[in-house]
Every structure is written in structure tokens, then in C-alpha cells.
């Protein structure tokens, strides 16, 4: 799918993730632009790499599809910047986000004699970003890394904020660490190779930002979702910039999810359970989160926190975007058992993010008996 033309090539926006007030200043820049990853990168982008500390060698972790599409591009880009790349390619898919493939990365890092002064570069979608980030956090007790996301989902979510980790059969992201990148480079041109389903997958995360934190963004999505999902570059640039700005502010105020950052888990309680029950196959992260957001908004209405109109707007935008809204037909008890392994469970209650109105939310600890009964009721009427 061809992306529409965009007048400005190069860095379009620089967003600062300001973590200067934390115990260790891990501040960094998110650079958003068009055509910034290319074999003839300009002085501005090369300067950004140097400012991040990248100077000699980089261990690039990518996946088979991205390597096939952009392997020569990233190699030329780094060589033009005076960086010697070592490329390591993993298979596609969520299955790579595992202890087995993490161990393979460690083996290759050791084999390549990667040192603390070198960098890891995550070049791919969210799976690659999470896995490469966790490898960077733990190899030699921590080496620097850079995120270069290649999907909309990774652009607006996983590449920013420092959440890294791997999955376990029992649940998603049960092993991981908070570890910030030294820079994030987002090139909207890389989205040209995405299939429609993958683009929609990322769009779900943008809906999340609007639904709980930015009513103006949500209204923009309602009015412009067709343009975004038709690969209009200006629209894509706008939602990426806005989403990253929102997340940068959230991370600044709560780097390690001690409180406010948990709002970004809207839709995740049921969504992660859905991914677990599908064994991370046949459903994408954004699709599962979309169902989770519909469920969370309906719980919000049931408990009296929001009006039916709010639920309808969220459900309608999700449905219009081509995302699923129906809860898959698993036994409600299986959903509850999967949710009990969620990281947000404390004292047998799960901390849920509920919506009050478009652009505002509330935290509520809920018991599993209520959630199980509500799930049963919804599935009977699905």
C-alpha cells in the first residue's frame, strides 16, 4: 500500500521524554519524521545518533520480514553514520518473545564480542522492541539501546517508555524490566510495507490514548479514521506525534508504573487474558486490546462511572476501524484464571482502568466474582 506524499522530508518533530527528576537521569528524545532512516541520512539524524552515544558498533535485532524489506536500508543507514552493524534476525511473531530466543540473543552477543560501549538496536515491531530491550537491560548488567520501530503499534506504544520483557506460557510480559532507550527514531515511511490488519492493530493503541486521556484526539480519530487507515501520511504523522507526546508526559510523571502510568492499561486486563487463551496466536495485540476496551467501558457503565453514550462512541470507533468488539467464546472461568496472573492483581483484587467520559478515567479495584458474572452475562447476549 502506497503512503500518500508528504511535503517535508526529515525530522518533523522532536519529543523529549524528560526523566531528569528520577534517581538516574534516563531522558531521551523521540524523533518523528519522514525518510529519516535511509542510506544517505543527513547530519541532523546522524548528530542525534552521536548525541545518544552511538559511535562504533551496533548489534541490530530484527525479524525475518523486516530484514527482508529493510535489511539493506538499515545497514546502509548505519554505515553512512560511521557505525558497524551486526545484524541478528529472529523469526516473525509473538513466539519469538520467549526465554528460548532471548538465550539465542545472549549467545550471539557473546559470540560477536559486544561490549558495554556498543549499542543494541531494536529494528522491528513490538515483539522485537520488548525482546531487544530486555536483552539490553540484562546483558553485561545493562548496555545502551535504541528503538527504531517499524509498525504503528510500536511507534505509538512499545518503543516509548522503557517497558521490556518476554512472555511465559502462563501470561504476557511476566518477566521483564523497566529500561529506557537512549533514543527512539520513528520513520513514518516504514509503515508503507504494513498490511491493513497490522495498521489497524496499531490504531487500537491510538484509540486508547484518546479514550482515556485526550478527548480532542478521540474526536480527531472519529472524523479521520478513514484517512489514517488509507495510509494518509499527514494523518499518520499527526496521530504518532500526539500519541508519543501523551506517552512521554505519562512516563515523565510515573516512569515505573507506580500509579498514573497504569492508566495506559485500559483494556489490558481482559485483553491480555484473550492473548493468553489464544496462546498468542490468531489474534493480534491491538485486536485483543480493542475487545478489552469495549469490555472495560461496559463495566464502567454497569458500575455507574460513565454514560451509555460514552460506551457507544468507543465501541463504534473500534468497530468502524475494523477491530473486533465481540468477546471470544472461551469459558468465563478460563478468562478469570488468566486474569488472576495479571501483574495488577493485589490482595485478590485486580486494578482496572475504567472510563468516566471520553478523555478521562478512574482506577477501580474489582473482585473476580463480579468480573466473572459480568462476563457470563455479556457472553450470553453476544
Secondary structure, DSSP 8 states (H G I E B T S, - for coil): ------S--EEEEEEEE--TTSSS---EEEEEEES-SSTT--HHHHHHHHHHT--SEEEEEEEHHHHHHHHHHHHHHHHHTT-EEEEEEE-SSGGGSSHHHHHHHHHHHHHTT--TTSEEEEEESHHHHHHHHHHHHHGGG--EEEEEE-SHHIIIIITSS-EEEEEETTEEEEEEEE---SEEEEEGGGGGG--HHHHHHHHHHHHHHHHHH-HHHHHHHHHHHHHHTTT-HHHHHHHHHHHHHHHHHHHHH-TT-SSGGGGGGTTHHHHHHHHHHTTT-SS-HHHHHHHHHHHHHHHHHHTTSS-HHHHHHHHHHHHHTT---S-----HHHHHHHHTTSTTEETTEEEEEEEEETTEEEEEEEEHHHHHHHHHHHHHH-
